[in-house]
C-alpha cells in the first residue's frame, strides 16, 4: 500500500438513555397485487416445483427478460388458509398456474403468493354447468365432490388408480347426473379390505337420524340369547333321551364374553329380515374350534350333487317330535358300524320290507330272534327253536333233506390310525412331562 487505511465516521457518546437509529432508506411501496405464473425447471412438469420449505418460483407477467426456466425469481412463499408446524393445507401448484403476487407491507423485497386463479387456458372445474357442487380435484383426478342440490345431496371421494376406487354417499348419480342408487357405496376395481382390531359390527337395523349408540346391539343379543335358550332345552331333551347334548357352554360364552358389546375381536352381522350369502363357485365356513348353527324355525340344506359329513368323534342326531326320514330314491343305502355294535330300537313295531327282492340277515357267529319269550337261535352248530307255548307249523309240504350249509363272505373294515391328531394336545403332553404329572389331558 502507498498509504494507510483510514475510516471516517460520525458518532455520539454512548449513553444508556439514548440510542442511535439511522434514518431508513426510502423504498417504493407496492400497492395491490401483480399477476404471475408458477414456473418449473422441467418442461410440462406434472408435479409441483418447490423447495424444502414448500416455496415456489414465479415469473411476473411484466418481466420480459429471458431467464433460465425455473429461476425467474427467488423462492416465494404461498399464503394458505391453514398452516402450522408440520400441519396445514397445501395443494401443490403446477407450472403455468396463474397466481397473484402481493407484498408484505408493500415491500417489494417481501413478495408472496396471495391467491391462485383460473384462466382461459386453465378453466374452472365449477361453472354454471355444475354450480351446485363443491369440488376438490387434483391434476391426477383424485376427487372430493360435495353436491348441495337440495333433495339430491351427495358426497363422492374418488381416485383413478387401478381403474377406479370410490366412496359414494347419499344420492348416488352417474357421470350424466342420473340417479343410480342411494345410501352409500364403497367400490374398487382392485382389492378391498376392512380391518378393525377390536371387532366389527355390521347391521341392517334402523337407527334413524344417526341417533343412538354406535354399538347398539341389545335387541340382537336378545335374539341370540333367546335362540340359545331354545337350543339349550332341546339339548337337555337330547341328553334325557341318551343322545349327546350340544356344547351350550361354548355358545353362551361366545355371546356373553365376546360378542356382547364387541368385547373381543369378533364380527357381528345382523339383519332383521334376512341375510343371504352366495358365491359363483366356492363358499367356505371354517372354525378352528366350534361351529354353531341355530334356527328358531326350519333349517334346510340342499345339495345338487354330493355331500360329505366327516365327524372326528361322535355324531348325535336327536328329533323331539316328528321323526326321521332317510330316503334314497336311487342307489343303495349303506349303514355300517365298522368296529362296534349297531342298535335299532323302537317302542312299537319295526318293519323290514323288500318290495321286489329278498331280505338277507347274516351273522358270522349267531343269530337270535326272540318274540314274547319264544326264540330261534341260529348258529354254526345248529338251529334251536324254543317256545313256552304251542309250536305250529303250517305248510303244504314239510320235507327233510341232508345237512347243508352256505358260506357267506364277511366284509372287512378298514383300520384307521389309533390316535387322531386332532385329539392330541402336544402342549398338554409337554406340560405334563415338565411337571412330572401322571395324567395328560387332551388324548
C-alpha positions as a Markdown table, in Angstrom:
| # | Residue | x | y | z |
|---|---|---|---|---|
| 1 | Unk | 0.0 | 0.0 | 0.0 |
| 2 | Unk | 1.1 | 3.5 | -0.7 |
| 3 | Unk | -1.0 | 4.8 | 2.3 |
| 4 | Unk | -2.6 | 3.5 | 5.5 |
| 5 | Unk | -6.3 | 2.5 | 5.7 |
| 6 | Unk | -8.4 | 5.3 | 7.0 |
| 7 | Unk | -12.1 | 5.2 | 8.1 |
| 8 | Unk | -14.1 | 8.3 | 9.0 |
| 9 | Unk | -17.5 | 8.1 | 10.7 |
| 10 | Unk | -19.8 | 10.2 | 12.8 |
| 11 | Unk | -20.8 | 9.0 | 16.3 |
| 12 | Unk | -22.3 | 10.1 | 19.5 |
| 13 | Unk | -21.1 | 9.3 | 23.0 |
| 14 | Unk | -22.5 | 6.1 | 24.5 |
| 15 | Unk | -25.4 | 6.6 | 26.8 |
| 16 | Unk | -28.0 | 4.1 | 28.3 |
| 17 | Unk | -30.6 | 6.8 | 27.9 |
| 18 | Unk | -30.1 | 7.4 | 24.2 |
| 19 | Unk | -29.8 | 5.1 | 21.1 |
| 20 | Unk | -28.7 | 5.9 | 17.6 |
| 21 | Unk | -31.1 | 5.0 | 14.9 |
| 22 | Unk | -30.1 | 5.9 | 11.4 |
| 23 | Unk | -32.8 | 7.2 | 9.0 |
| 24 | Unk | -34.5 | 4.5 | 6.9 |
| 25 | Unk | -33.6 | 4.4 | 3.3 |
| 26 | Unk | -36.7 | 5.3 | 1.3 |
| 27 | Unk | -38.2 | 2.4 | -0.7 |
| 28 | Unk | -41.1 | 2.1 | -3.1 |
| 29 | Unk | -44.4 | 0.8 | -1.8 |
| 30 | Unk | -46.2 | -1.9 | -3.8 |
| 31 | Unk | -49.9 | -1.5 | -3.7 |
| 32 | Unk | -52.3 | -4.3 | -4.7 |
| 33 | Unk | -51.1 | -7.5 | -6.5 |
| 34 | Unk | -49.2 | -8.4 | -9.6 |
| 35 | Unk | -50.1 | -11.3 | -11.9 |
| 36 | Unk | -47.5 | -14.1 | -12.3 |
| 37 | Unk | -47.1 | -17.7 | -13.4 |
| 38 | Unk | -45.7 | -20.6 | -11.4 |
| 39 | Unk | -42.5 | -22.0 | -13.1 |
| 40 | Unk | -40.5 | -25.2 | -13.1 |
| 41 | Unk | -37.2 | -26.4 | -14.3 |
| 42 | Unk | -38.9 | -29.3 | -16.0 |
| 43 | Unk | -40.9 | -28.7 | -19.2 |
| 44 | Unk | -44.6 | -29.8 | -18.9 |
| 45 | Unk | -43.9 | -30.8 | -15.3 |
| 46 | Unk | -46.7 | -32.9 | -13.9 |
| 47 | Unk | -45.6 | -32.2 | -10.4 |
| 48 | Unk | -45.0 | -29.0 | -8.4 |
| 49 | Unk | -41.6 | -27.5 | -8.4 |
| 50 | Unk | -41.0 | -26.4 | -4.8 |
| 51 | Unk | -38.1 | -26.3 | -2.4 |
| 52 | Unk | -37.6 | -27.8 | 1.1 |
| 53 | Unk | -39.8 | -25.2 | 2.6 |
| 54 | Unk | -42.6 | -25.6 | 0.1 |
| 55 | Unk | -41.9 | -22.4 | -1.7 |
| 56 | Unk | -42.4 | -21.6 | -5.4 |
| 57 | Unk | -40.6 | -19.7 | -8.2 |
| 58 | Unk | -42.8 | -17.4 | -10.3 |
| 59 | Unk | -42.4 | -15.4 | -13.5 |
| 60 | Unk | -44.1 | -12.0 | -13.2 |
| 61 | Unk | -46.2 | -11.2 | -16.3 |
| 62 | Unk | -44.5 | -7.8 | -16.9 |
| 63 | Unk | -41.0 | -9.4 | -16.8 |
| 64 | Unk | -39.9 | -9.8 | -20.4 |
| 65 | Unk | -36.3 | -10.7 | -19.8 |
| 66 | Unk | -35.1 | -14.1 | -20.7 |
| 67 | Unk | -34.5 | -16.4 | -17.7 |
| 68 | Unk | -33.4 | -20.0 | -17.3 |
| 69 | Unk | -36.7 | -22.0 | -16.7 |
| 70 | Unk | -37.4 | -22.3 | -13.0 |
| 71 | Unk | -35.1 | -19.4 | -12.0 |
| 72 | Unk | -37.2 | -16.4 | -12.8 |
| 73 | Unk | -37.4 | -15.4 | -9.2 |
| 74 | Unk | -36.2 | -16.3 | -5.8 |
| 75 | Unk | -38.3 | -18.8 | -3.8 |
| 76 | Unk | -41.7 | -17.3 | -2.9 |
| 77 | Unk | -44.0 | -18.4 | -0.1 |
| 78 | Unk | -47.7 | -19.1 | -0.6 |
| 79 | Unk | -50.4 | -17.8 | 1.7 |
| 80 | Unk | -52.8 | -20.5 | 2.8 |
| 81 | Unk | -56.0 | -20.7 | 4.9 |
| 82 | Unk | -54.4 | -23.2 | 7.3 |
| 83 | Unk | -50.8 | -23.7 | 8.3 |
| 84 | Unk | -48.7 | -24.6 | 11.3 |
| 85 | Unk | -45.8 | -26.8 | 12.5 |
| 86 | Unk | -45.9 | -29.9 | 10.3 |
| 87 | Unk | -49.6 | -29.4 | 9.6 |
| 88 | Unk | -51.7 | -27.3 | 7.3 |
| 89 | Unk | -53.4 | -27.3 | 3.9 |
| 90 | Unk | -51.1 | -27.3 | 0.9 |
| 91 | Unk | -52.4 | -28.2 | -2.6 |
| 92 | Unk | -49.3 | -28.0 | -4.8 |
| 93 | Unk | -49.4 | -25.7 | -7.8 |
| 94 | Unk | -48.1 | -26.8 | -11.3 |
| 95 | Unk | -46.1 | -24.8 | -13.7 |
| 96 | Unk | -48.2 | -22.4 | -15.7 |
| 97 | Unk | -50.7 | -21.8 | -12.9 |
| 98 | Unk | -51.7 | -18.1 | -12.7 |
| 99 | Unk | -51.1 | -16.6 | -9.2 |
| 100 | Unk | -51.5 | -13.1 | -7.6 |
| 101 | Unk | -48.3 | -11.8 | -6.0 |
| 102 | Unk | -48.7 | -9.5 | -3.0 |
| 103 | Unk | -46.1 | -7.8 | -0.9 |
| 104 | Unk | -45.8 | -7.7 | 2.9 |
| 105 | Unk | -46.3 | -4.1 | 4.0 |
| 106 | Unk | -45.9 | -3.2 | 0.3 |
| 107 | Unk | -42.2 | -4.2 | 0.5 |
| 108 | Unk | -41.0 | -5.2 | -3.0 |
| 109 | Unk | -38.4 | -7.4 | -1.3 |
| 110 | Unk | -41.1 | -9.5 | 0.5 |
| 111 | Unk | -43.4 | -11.0 | -2.2 |
| 112 | Unk | -45.7 | -13.9 | -1.5 |
| 113 | Unk | -48.4 | -15.8 | -3.4 |
| 114 | Unk | -51.7 | -14.3 | -2.2 |
| 115 | Unk | -54.0 | -16.3 | -4.4 |
| 116 | Unk | -54.4 | -18.7 | -7.3 |
| 117 | Unk | -56.6 | -18.1 | -10.3 |
| 118 | Unk | -58.2 | -19.9 | -13.2 |
| 119 | Unk | -57.8 | -18.5 | -16.7 |
| 120 | Unk | -58.8 | -19.3 | -20.2 |
| 121 | Unk | -56.1 | -21.9 | -20.5 |
| 122 | Unk | -56.8 | -23.4 | -17.1 |
| 123 | Unk | -60.6 | -23.3 | -16.8 |
| 124 | Unk | -62.6 | -23.6 | -13.6 |
| 125 | Unk | -64.0 | -27.0 | -12.8 |
| 126 | Unk | -67.1 | -25.5 | -11.2 |
| 127 | Unk | -69.2 | -23.5 | -13.6 |
| 128 | Unk | -72.8 | -22.8 | -14.5 |
| 129 | Unk | -73.0 | -26.5 | -15.5 |
| 130 | Unk | -72.3 | -27.8 | -12.0 |
| 131 | Unk | -72.7 | -24.7 | -9.8 |
| 132 | Unk | -74.4 | -26.7 | -7.0 |
| 133 | Unk | -71.3 | -28.7 | -6.4 |
| 134 | Unk | -68.3 | -28.1 | -4.2 |
| 135 | Unk | -65.3 | -29.9 | -5.8 |
| 136 | Unk | -61.7 | -30.5 | -4.8 |
| 137 | Unk | -59.9 | -32.1 | -7.8 |
| 138 | Unk | -56.2 | -32.7 | -8.2 |
| 139 | Unk | -54.3 | -32.8 | -11.5 |
| 140 | Unk | -54.4 | -36.7 | -11.4 |
| 141 | Unk | -58.2 | -36.5 | -11.0 |
| 142 | Unk | -58.2 | -37.5 | -7.3 |
| 143 | Unk | -61.5 | -36.0 | -6.3 |
| 144 | Unk | -63.7 | -35.0 | -3.4 |
| 145 | Unk | -67.1 | -33.8 | -4.5 |
| 146 | Unk | -69.9 | -32.4 | -2.3 |
| 147 | Unk | -73.2 | -31.8 | -4.1 |
| 148 | Unk | -75.6 | -29.3 | -2.3 |
| 149 | Unk | -78.6 | -29.7 | -4.6 |
| 150 | Unk | -81.5 | -29.9 | -2.2 |
| 151 | Unk | -83.0 | -33.3 | -2.0 |
| 152 | Unk | -80.1 | -34.8 | -4.0 |
| 153 | Unk | -77.2 | -34.2 | -1.7 |
| 154 | Unk | -74.3 | -36.5 | -2.1 |
| 155 | Unk | -70.6 | -36.8 | -1.4 |
| 156 | Unk | -68.1 | -38.6 | -3.6 |
| 157 | Unk | -64.4 | -39.5 | -2.8 |
| 158 | Unk | -62.6 | -41.0 | -5.8 |
| 159 | Unk | -59.2 | -42.0 | -7.1 |
| 160 | Unk | -58.3 | -43.2 | -10.6 |
| 161 | Unk | -55.6 | -45.7 | -9.5 |
| 162 | Unk | -56.0 | -49.2 | -10.8 |
| 163 | Unk | -59.2 | -48.3 | -12.6 |
| 164 | Unk | -61.4 | -46.5 | -10.1 |
| 165 | Unk | -61.9 | -46.7 | -6.3 |
| 166 | Unk | -64.8 | -44.7 | -4.8 |
| 167 | Unk | -66.8 | -43.9 | -1.7 |
| 168 | Unk | -70.2 | -42.5 | -2.6 |
| 169 | Unk | -72.7 | -41.2 | 0.0 |
| 170 | Unk | -76.3 | -40.0 | -0.3 |
| 171 | Unk | -78.0 | -39.5 | -3.7 |
| 172 | Unk | -75.8 | -41.6 | -6.0 |
| 173 | Unk | -75.5 | -40.5 | -9.6 |
| 174 | Unk | -73.6 | -41.5 | -12.7 |
| 175 | Unk | -71.5 | -39.2 | -15.0 |
| 176 | Unk | -74.7 | -37.9 | -16.6 |
| 177 | Unk | -76.2 | -37.0 | -13.2 |
| 178 | Unk | -78.7 | -39.7 | -13.5 |
| 179 | Unk | -79.6 | -41.5 | -10.2 |
| 180 | Unk | -78.2 | -45.0 | -9.9 |
| 181 | Unk | -78.9 | -45.6 | -6.2 |
| 182 | Unk | -79.0 | -44.1 | -2.8 |
| 183 | Unk | -77.4 | -44.7 | 0.6 |
| 184 | Unk | -73.7 | -45.5 | 0.4 |
| 185 | Unk | -71.3 | -47.4 | -1.9 |
| 186 | Unk | -67.7 | -48.3 | -1.4 |
| 187 | Unk | -66.2 | -49.9 | -4.5 |
| 188 | Unk | -62.9 | -50.6 | -6.2 |
| 189 | Unk | -61.6 | -52.2 | -9.3 |
| 190 | Unk | -58.7 | -53.7 | -7.3 |
| 191 | Unk | -58.7 | -55.4 | -3.9 |
| 192 | Unk | -60.7 | -54.4 | -0.8 |
| 193 | Unk | -60.0 | -55.0 | 2.9 |
| 194 | Unk | -61.9 | -54.0 | 6.1 |
| 195 | Unk | -59.9 | -54.3 | 9.3 |
| 196 | Unk | -60.8 | -53.5 | 12.9 |
| 197 | Unk | -58.6 | -54.7 | 15.7 |
| 198 | Unk | -61.3 | -54.6 | 18.4 |
| 199 | Unk | -64.2 | -56.0 | 16.3 |
| 200 | Unk | -66.6 | -55.3 | 13.5 |
| 201 | Unk | -70.4 | -54.7 | 13.8 |
| 202 | Unk | -72.4 | -54.9 | 10.5 |
| 203 | Unk | -76.2 | -54.3 | 10.9 |
| 204 | Unk | -79.2 | -53.6 | 8.7 |
| 205 | Unk | -81.2 | -52.5 | 11.7 |
| 206 | Unk | -82.7 | -49.0 | 11.6 |
| 207 | Unk | -81.1 | -46.2 | 13.6 |
| 208 | Unk | -83.0 | -43.1 | 12.3 |
| 209 | Unk | -81.2 | -39.7 | 12.0 |
| 210 | Unk | -78.0 | -41.3 | 13.3 |
| 211 | Unk | -79.4 | -41.4 | 16.8 |
| 212 | Unk | -78.3 | -44.0 | 19.4 |
| 213 | Unk | -75.0 | -45.7 | 20.2 |
| 214 | Unk | -72.7 | -46.9 | 17.5 |
| 215 | Unk | -72.6 | -50.4 | 19.0 |
| 216 | Unk | -76.3 | -50.6 | 19.9 |
| 217 | Unk | -77.0 | -54.3 | 19.8 |
| 218 | Unk | -79.3 | -55.1 | 22.7 |
| 219 | Unk | -82.0 | -56.5 | 20.5 |
| 220 | Unk | -79.5 | -58.6 | 18.6 |
| 221 | Unk | -78.1 | -60.1 | 21.8 |
| 222 | Unk | -81.6 | -60.7 | 23.0 |
| 223 | Unk | -82.3 | -62.7 | 19.8 |
| 224 | Unk | -79.1 | -64.7 | 20.2 |
| 225 | Unk | -79.9 | -65.5 | 23.9 |
| 226 | Unk | -83.5 | -66.5 | 23.0 |
| 227 | Unk | -82.3 | -69.0 | 20.4 |
| 228 | Unk | -79.6 | -70.3 | 22.8 |
| 229 | Unk | -82.4 | -70.9 | 25.4 |
| 230 | Unk | -84.4 | -72.9 | 22.9 |
| 231 | Unk | -81.4 | -74.9 | 21.8 |
| 232 | Unk | -80.5 | -75.5 | 25.5 |
| 233 | Unk | -83.9 | -77.0 | 26.1 |
| 234 | Unk | -83.6 | -79.2 | 23.0 |
| 235 | Unk | -80.1 | -80.2 | 24.1 |
| 236 | Unk | -81.4 | -81.1 | 27.6 |
| 237 | Unk | -84.1 | -83.3 | 26.0 |
| 238 | Unk | -81.4 | -85.0 | 23.8 |
| 239 | Unk | -79.4 | -85.8 | 27.0 |
| 240 | Unk | -82.5 | -87.2 | 28.6 |
| 241 | Unk | -83.1 | -89.4 | 25.6 |
| 242 | Unk | -79.5 | -90.7 | 25.8 |
| 243 | Unk | -78.2 | -88.6 | 22.9 |
| 244 | Unk | -75.1 | -86.4 | 23.1 |
| 245 | Unk | -76.1 | -82.8 | 24.1 |
| 246 | Unk | -74.9 | -79.7 | 22.4 |
| 247 | Unk | -71.9 | -77.8 | 23.7 |
| 248 | Unk | -74.1 | -74.9 | 25.0 |
| 249 | Unk | -71.4 | -73.6 | 27.4 |
| 250 | Unk | -69.3 | -72.6 | 24.4 |
| 251 | Unk | -72.2 | -70.9 | 22.7 |
| 252 | Unk | -73.2 | -68.9 | 25.8 |
| 253 | Unk | -69.6 | -67.9 | 26.5 |
| 254 | Unk | -69.2 | -66.6 | 22.9 |
| 255 | Unk | -72.2 | -64.4 | 23.3 |
| 256 | Unk | -71.7 | -63.1 | 26.8 |
| 257 | Unk | -67.9 | -62.7 | 26.9 |
| 258 | Unk | -67.1 | -61.8 | 23.3 |
| 259 | Unk | -70.0 | -60.8 | 21.0 |
| 260 | Unk | -71.9 | -58.6 | 23.5 |
| 261 | Unk | -70.6 | -55.0 | 23.0 |
| 262 | Unk | -67.7 | -56.4 | 20.9 |
| 263 | Unk | -65.6 | -57.1 | 24.0 |
| 264 | Unk | -63.3 | -59.2 | 21.8 |
| 265 | Unk | -62.0 | -59.2 | 18.2 |
| 266 | Unk | -65.2 | -60.7 | 16.6 |
| 267 | Unk | -67.5 | -59.9 | 13.7 |
| 268 | Unk | -71.2 | -59.5 | 14.4 |
| 269 | Unk | -73.7 | -59.4 | 11.5 |
| 270 | Unk | -77.4 | -58.9 | 11.8 |
| 271 | Unk | -80.4 | -58.1 | 9.5 |
| 272 | Unk | -84.0 | -58.1 | 10.8 |
| 273 | Unk | -85.4 | -59.6 | 7.6 |
| 274 | Unk | -82.7 | -62.0 | 6.5 |
| 275 | Unk | -79.1 | -62.5 | 5.3 |
| 276 | Unk | -78.1 | -64.1 | 2.0 |
| 277 | Unk | -74.6 | -65.3 | 1.2 |
| 278 | Unk | -73.9 | -66.5 | -2.3 |
| 279 | Unk | -70.9 | -67.4 | -4.4 |
| 280 | Unk | -70.4 | -68.2 | -8.1 |
| 281 | Unk | -68.1 | -71.0 | -7.2 |
| 282 | Unk | -66.9 | -71.8 | -3.6 |
| 283 | Unk | -68.2 | -70.9 | -0.2 |
| 284 | Unk | -66.3 | -71.9 | 2.9 |
| 285 | Unk | -67.2 | -71.7 | 6.6 |
| 286 | Unk | -64.3 | -72.7 | 8.9 |
| 287 | Unk | -63.8 | -72.6 | 12.6 |
| 288 | Unk | -60.7 | -73.7 | 14.4 |
| 289 | Unk | -62.8 | -74.7 | 17.4 |
| 290 | Unk | -66.7 | -74.7 | 17.4 |
| 291 | Unk | -69.2 | -74.1 | 14.6 |
| 292 | Unk | -72.7 | -73.3 | 16.0 |
| 293 | Unk | -75.8 | -73.0 | 13.8 |
| 294 | Unk | -79.1 | -72.3 | 15.4 |
| 295 | Unk | -82.5 | -71.8 | 13.8 |
| 296 | Unk | -85.7 | -70.8 | 15.6 |
| 297 | Unk | -87.9 | -72.5 | 13.0 |
| 298 | Unk | -86.6 | -74.5 | 10.0 |
| 299 | Unk | -83.1 | -75.3 | 8.6 |
| 300 | Unk | -82.9 | -76.5 | 5.0 |
| 301 | Unk | -79.7 | -77.8 | 3.3 |
| 302 | Unk | -80.0 | -78.6 | -0.4 |
| 303 | Unk | -77.1 | -80.1 | -2.4 |
| 304 | Unk | -77.4 | -80.8 | -6.1 |
| 305 | Unk | -74.6 | -83.4 | -6.3 |
| 306 | Unk | -72.6 | -84.9 | -3.5 |
| 307 | Unk | -72.5 | -84.1 | 0.2 |
| 308 | Unk | -69.9 | -85.2 | 2.7 |
| 309 | Unk | -70.1 | -85.1 | 6.5 |
| 310 | Unk | -67.0 | -86.0 | 8.4 |
| 311 | Unk | -67.0 | -86.3 | 12.2 |
| 312 | Unk | -63.8 | -87.0 | 14.1 |
| 313 | Unk | -65.5 | -88.4 | 17.3 |
| 314 | Unk | -69.3 | -88.8 | 17.6 |
| 315 | Unk | -72.4 | -87.8 | 15.6 |
| 316 | Unk | -75.6 | -87.3 | 17.6 |
| 317 | Unk | -78.9 | -86.7 | 15.9 |
| 318 | Unk | -81.9 | -86.0 | 18.1 |
| 319 | Unk | -85.5 | -85.4 | 17.0 |
| 320 | Unk | -88.0 | -84.3 | 19.6 |
| 321 | Unk | -91.4 | -84.9 | 17.8 |
| 322 | Unk | -91.9 | -85.8 | 14.1 |
| 323 | Unk | -89.3 | -88.5 | 13.5 |
| 324 | Unk | -86.5 | -89.0 | 11.0 |
| 325 | Unk | -86.9 | -89.9 | 7.3 |
| 326 | Unk | -83.8 | -91.1 | 5.4 |
| 327 | Unk | -84.7 | -91.9 | 1.7 |
| 328 | Unk | -82.6 | -92.7 | -1.3 |
| 329 | Unk | -84.7 | -92.7 | -4.5 |
| 330 | Unk | -81.9 | -94.4 | -6.4 |
| 331 | Unk | -78.8 | -96.2 | -5.3 |
| 332 | Unk | -78.0 | -98.3 | -2.2 |
| 333 | Unk | -78.2 | -97.2 | 1.4 |
| 334 | Unk | -75.4 | -98.4 | 3.5 |
| 335 | Unk | -75.3 | -98.1 | 7.3 |
| 336 | Unk | -72.2 | -99.6 | 9.0 |
| 337 | Unk | -70.8 | -99.8 | 12.5 |
| 338 | Unk | -67.4 | -101.0 | 11.4 |
| 339 | Unk | -65.8 | -101.7 | 14.7 |
| 340 | Unk | -68.7 | -101.8 | 17.2 |
| 341 | Unk | -72.3 | -102.9 | 17.6 |
| 342 | Unk | -75.4 | -101.4 | 15.9 |
| 343 | Unk | -78.7 | -100.9 | 17.7 |
| 344 | Unk | -82.1 | -100.5 | 16.2 |
| 345 | Unk | -84.6 | -99.7 | 19.0 |
| 346 | Unk | -88.3 | -98.9 | 18.7 |
| 347 | Unk | -91.1 | -98.6 | 21.2 |
| 348 | Unk | -93.5 | -100.0 | 18.7 |
| 349 | Unk | -93.0 | -102.2 | 15.6 |
| 350 | Unk | -90.0 | -102.4 | 13.3 |
| 351 | Unk | -90.7 | -103.2 | 9.7 |
| 352 | Unk | -88.2 | -104.5 | 7.2 |
| 353 | Unk | -89.6 | -104.8 | 3.7 |
| 354 | Unk | -88.2 | -105.7 | 0.3 |
| 355 | Unk | -90.8 | -104.9 | -2.3 |
| 356 | Unk | -89.1 | -106.7 | -5.2 |
| 357 | Unk | -86.3 | -108.9 | -3.9 |
| 358 | Unk | -85.2 | -110.7 | -0.8 |
| 359 | Unk | -84.1 | -109.9 | 2.7 |
| 360 | Unk | -80.8 | -111.3 | 3.9 |
| 361 | Unk | -79.7 | -111.4 | 7.6 |
| 362 | Unk | -76.2 | -112.7 | 8.0 |
| 363 | Unk | -74.0 | -113.1 | 11.1 |
| 364 | Unk | -70.6 | -114.6 | 11.4 |
| 365 | Unk | -71.4 | -116.4 | 14.7 |
| 366 | Unk | -75.0 | -116.5 | 15.7 |
| 367 | Unk | -78.5 | -115.0 | 15.0 |
| 368 | Unk | -81.1 | -115.0 | 17.8 |
| 369 | Unk | -84.7 | -114.0 | 17.1 |
| 370 | Unk | -86.9 | -113.5 | 20.2 |
| 371 | Unk | -90.5 | -112.6 | 20.3 |
| 372 | Unk | -92.6 | -112.7 | 23.5 |
| 373 | Unk | -90.2 | -115.2 | 25.0 |
| 374 | Unk | -90.2 | -117.7 | 22.1 |
| 375 | Unk | -87.0 | -117.7 | 20.1 |
| 376 | Unk | -85.0 | -119.1 | 17.3 |
| 377 | Unk | -81.2 | -119.4 | 17.7 |
| 378 | Unk | -79.2 | -120.0 | 14.5 |
| 379 | Unk | -75.5 | -120.7 | 14.7 |
| 380 | Unk | -73.0 | -123.0 | 13.0 |
| 381 | Unk | -73.6 | -125.9 | 15.4 |
| 382 | Unk | -77.3 | -126.0 | 14.7 |
| 383 | Unk | -80.7 | -124.3 | 14.9 |
| 384 | Unk | -82.5 | -124.2 | 18.2 |
| 385 | Unk | -86.2 | -123.1 | 18.4 |
| 386 | Unk | -87.9 | -122.6 | 21.7 |
| 387 | Unk | -91.3 | -121.5 | 23.0 |
| 388 | Unk | -93.2 | -121.6 | 26.3 |
| 389 | Unk | -96.4 | -122.3 | 24.3 |
| 390 | Unk | -97.6 | -124.2 | 21.2 |
| 391 | Unk | -95.4 | -124.7 | 18.2 |
| 392 | Unk | -97.4 | -124.9 | 15.0 |
| 393 | Unk | -96.0 | -125.4 | 11.5 |
| 394 | Unk | -98.3 | -124.8 | 8.6 |
| 395 | Unk | -97.1 | -125.9 | 5.1 |
| 396 | Unk | -98.2 | -127.7 | 2.0 |
| 397 | Unk | -95.2 | -129.9 | 2.2 |
| 398 | Unk | -92.7 | -130.4 | 5.0 |
| 399 | Unk | -89.6 | -132.3 | 4.0 |
| 400 | Unk | -86.2 | -133.2 | 5.4 |
| 401 | Unk | -83.0 | -133.1 | 3.4 |
| 402 | Unk | -79.4 | -134.0 | 4.1 |
| 403 | Unk | -77.4 | -131.4 | 6.1 |
| 404 | Unk | -76.1 | -128.4 | 4.2 |
| 405 | Unk | -74.5 | -125.0 | 4.9 |
| 406 | Unk | -73.8 | -121.8 | 2.9 |
| 407 | Unk | -70.7 | -119.8 | 3.5 |
| 408 | Unk | -71.2 | -116.1 | 3.1 |
| 409 | Unk | -68.0 | -113.9 | 2.8 |
| 410 | Unk | -67.9 | -111.3 | 5.5 |
| 411 | Unk | -66.8 | -107.7 | 4.6 |
| 412 | Unk | -63.5 | -106.4 | 6.1 |
| 413 | Unk | -63.5 | -103.0 | 7.6 |
| 414 | Unk | -60.5 | -100.6 | 7.2 |
| 415 | Unk | -58.5 | -99.9 | 10.4 |
| 416 | Unk | -57.7 | -96.2 | 10.9 |
| 417 | Unk | -54.9 | -94.7 | 13.0 |
| 418 | Unk | -55.4 | -95.3 | 16.7 |
| 419 | Unk | -54.6 | -91.7 | 17.6 |
| 420 | Unk | -56.4 | -88.8 | 15.9 |
| 421 | Unk | -54.0 | -85.9 | 15.5 |
| 422 | Unk | -56.9 | -83.5 | 16.2 |
| 423 | Unk | -57.4 | -85.2 | 19.6 |
| 424 | Unk | -53.7 | -84.9 | 20.6 |
| 425 | Unk | -52.6 | -81.9 | 22.6 |
| 426 | Unk | -48.8 | -81.5 | 22.3 |
| 427 | Unk | -48.8 | -78.6 | 24.7 |
| 428 | Unk | -50.6 | -80.7 | 27.4 |
| 429 | Unk | -48.1 | -83.5 | 26.9 |
| 430 | Unk | -45.1 | -81.2 | 27.3 |
| 431 | Unk | -46.6 | -79.6 | 30.4 |
| 432 | Unk | -47.2 | -83.0 | 31.9 |
| 433 | Unk | -43.6 | -84.1 | 31.3 |
| 434 | Unk | -42.3 | -80.8 | 32.7 |
| 435 | Unk | -44.4 | -81.1 | 35.8 |
| 436 | Unk | -44.0 | -84.9 | 36.2 |
| 437 | Unk | -47.7 | -85.4 | 36.0 |
| 438 | Unk | -49.2 | -88.9 | 35.6 |
| 439 | Unk | -52.4 | -87.6 | 33.8 |
| 440 | Unk | -52.2 | -86.0 | 30.5 |
| 441 | Unk | -55.3 | -84.2 | 29.1 |
| 442 | Unk | -56.2 | -83.9 | 25.5 |
| 443 | Unk | -55.7 | -87.5 | 24.4 |
